[in-house]
């Protein structure tokens, strides 16, 4: 059964959002949502959920292993908390995907297109494409 997905690249300042589907197994960057203030964050995400009516939400999370720094572990914990909040607010399944390297890849893609600036939405699309690569 075809599914629509929203992907998220969670950050303390900004959250990149992308949309994809299991028919074409593709994803595209949508927009960047400010992480603060919280009320505006959730209002913006709720509007995207309403608009796209996703079946699954996908959140990028850095891989955690003993060799990783405390900062990476803290970031992973924040991503997991965000994923739980998404699930609780929207009553949708949430999948976590390793986001390692997504921001660097997004920056390279935007540079190749001659664009500079925030790459969070493109990073979300990369995270979503990684999830969709198994469809």
C-alpha positions in Angstrom: 0.0 0.0 0.0 1.4 3.4 -1.0 2.5 5.6 1.9 3.4 9.3 2.3 6.2 10.1 4.7 7.5 13.3 6.4 11.1 13.3 7.3 12.8 15.5 10.0 16.3 16.7 10.5 16.0 17.8 14.1 18.3 20.5 15.5 18.3 22.9 18.5 17.7 25.9 16.3 16.0 24.6 13.2 14.2 21.5 12.0 14.4 20.5 8.4 11.4 18.9 6.9 11.0 16.7 3.8 8.2 14.7 2.1 8.5 11.4 0.3 6.4 8.4 -0.7 6.8 4.7 -1.2 5.4 4.7 -4.8 8.4 6.5 -6.3 10.7 6.0 -3.3 11.8 9.6 -3.6 11.9 12.5 -1.2 12.2 16.3 -1.6 13.0 19.1 0.8 10.0 21.0 2.0 10.9 23.7 4.5 12.7 24.6 7.7 10.8 25.1 10.9 12.3 27.1 13.8 12.8 24.9 16.8 11.8 27.7 19.2 9.4 28.9 20.5 7.8 25.5 21.0 4.3 26.6 20.3 5.2 27.9 16.9 7.3 24.7 16.2 4.3 22.4 16.9 1.9 24.7 15.0 4.1 24.6 11.9 4.6 20.8 12.1 0.9 20.3 12.7 0.2 22.3 9.5 2.5 20.1 7.5 1.0 17.0 8.9 -2.5 18.3 8.0 -1.3 19.3 4.5 0.6 16.1 3.6 -1.3 13.5 5.8 1.7 11.2 6.2 1.4 7.6 7.2 4.8 7.5 8.8 7.2 10.1 10.3 10.9 9.6 10.0 13.4 11.3 12.3 17.2 11.4 11.8 19.3 10.5 14.8 23.1 10.2 15.0 24.4 6.7 15.5 25.5 6.2 19.1 28.4 4.0 20.0 30.9 4.0 22.9 33.5 5.8 20.7 31.1 8.8 20.1 31.3 12.0 22.1 29.0 13.0 24.9 27.7 15.7 22.5 26.6 13.1 20.0 24.9 11.0 22.7 23.1 14.2 23.9 22.0 15.0 20.4 20.7 11.4 19.9 18.7 11.7 23.1 17.2 15.0 21.9 16.2 13.4 18.6 14.7 10.4 20.4 12.7 12.8 22.6 11.5 14.7 19.5 10.4 11.4 17.9 8.4 10.5 21.0 6.8 13.9 21.0 5.8 13.5 17.3 4.3 10.1 18.0 2.4 11.3 21.0 1.0 14.5 19.3 0.1 13.1 16.0 -0.6 9.4 16.8 1.6 8.3 13.9 4.3 5.7 13.7 7.8 7.3 13.9 10.9 5.6 12.6 14.5 6.6 13.6 17.1 6.6 10.9 20.9 7.2 11.2 21.5 10.7 10.0 25.3 10.5 10.0 26.7 12.6 7.2 23.3 14.0 6.1 24.2 17.6 6.7 27.5 17.4 4.9 25.8 15.7 2.0 23.1 18.3 1.9 25.7 21.1 1.9 27.5 19.4 -1.0 24.2 19.1 -3.0 23.3 22.7 -2.4 26.8 23.9 -3.4 26.6 21.8 -6.6 23.3 23.7 -7.3 25.0 27.0 -6.7 23.0 27.7 -3.6 24.2 28.5 -0.1 22.4 28.7 3.2 20.6 26.5 5.5 20.7 22.9 4.4 18.3 21.4 7.1 15.4 20.6 4.7 17.8 19.0 2.2 19.3 17.0 5.1 15.8 15.8 6.0 15.3 14.7 2.4 18.5 12.7 2.6 17.4 11.1 5.8 14.1 10.2 4.2 15.8 8.9 1.0 17.9 6.6 3.2 14.7 5.3 4.9 13.1 4.8 1.5 16.1 3.0 0.0 14.7 -0.1 1.7 11.3 0.1 0.0 
